[in-house]
Amino acid sequence: MTYGLAASALVALGLYGLVTQPALLRKVLAFNLLGGGVFLLFGVVAARGGDPVPQALVITGLVVAFAATALALVLVLRLFQITGAATIAEDETKP
């Protein structure tokens, strides 16, 4: 029960960070938090049954999440090098 609540809290914090934060680095961090919550939820589901498939999915997902995080950080760094800003700003010239 505790792990399920922790997974729900991580997913909620990750979604909140994705929606509210304009900084891309914080969005990457929020996405990782969301992924950690989902992996924890899969672990909770796997612990209740004797099926090893959810555990294998979590291990595979962790590897994919690490690669996606590395790619996202490289893209944020490249965006910062090109534009000088690493945030998503709304265009203020529109009426």
N, C-alpha and C positions, 0 to 999 in steps of 0.2 A: 504494500500500500504506500509506503514512504517513497519508494523508487518511482512509482507511478505519479505521485504528486510532484516529485522533483522533475520528472520528465515533462509534465504539463507546465510547470513553472518555466523551465528552460525554453520550451516551445513558445510560450506566451511572451517571454522577454525577447526572444529572437525575432518574433513577428513585430513586436513593438519597436525594436531597434531598426528593423528594415523599413518600417513605414515612416518613422519620425526623424531619423538622422539624415542630414544632408551630406555629411562627410562619407566618402566612399570607403575609407579604411574602417570606419565604424560600421558601415553596412556589411563589409566582409566579415568583421568580427561577429555581428549579429547573425549573419547567415551560418557561421560556424556554431554559434550557440544554439540556433534552431536545429541544425544537424545533430549536435550532441544530444539534444532532447529527443529527437526521433530515434537515434541509436539506443538511447537508454530505454525508450519505450519498447523497441524491438527486443531488448534484453529482458525486460520484464515479461513480455509475452513468451519469450523462449524459456524462461525459468519455470513457467507454469506447466508447460508440456514437455514431453520427452523428445520433441522434434529438433534436430540439429540445424535445420534449414535457416531459421531466423538468426542463429549465431553466425552462420556462414555469411549471411547477408550483411550483418553488422561489420564483420571483418573486411569484407569486400567494400562496403560503404565507407569505412574509415580510410582505406587506401584511395578511393576515388575522391573523397572529401579533401584529403591532403593535396592531391594533384590539382583539384579545382581551386583550392585556396592559393596554392603557389601561382597558378595561372592568373587568378584575380589580382593578386598583389603585384605581379609583373605588369599587368594592364593598368593598374592604378598608378604605378611608378611611371610608366610610359606616358600616361595622360598628364601627370604632373610635370614631366619634362617638356611636353609639348605646349601645354596651356599655362603652366605655372600655378594651377589650382587643382586640388583634388576633392572638390565638392561638386555637387549637382546644384547649380544655381539656376533659378528661373530667369528667363529673359525679361528684363525690365523695360525694354524698348517697346514692347507690345502695348497697345492702348487698352 
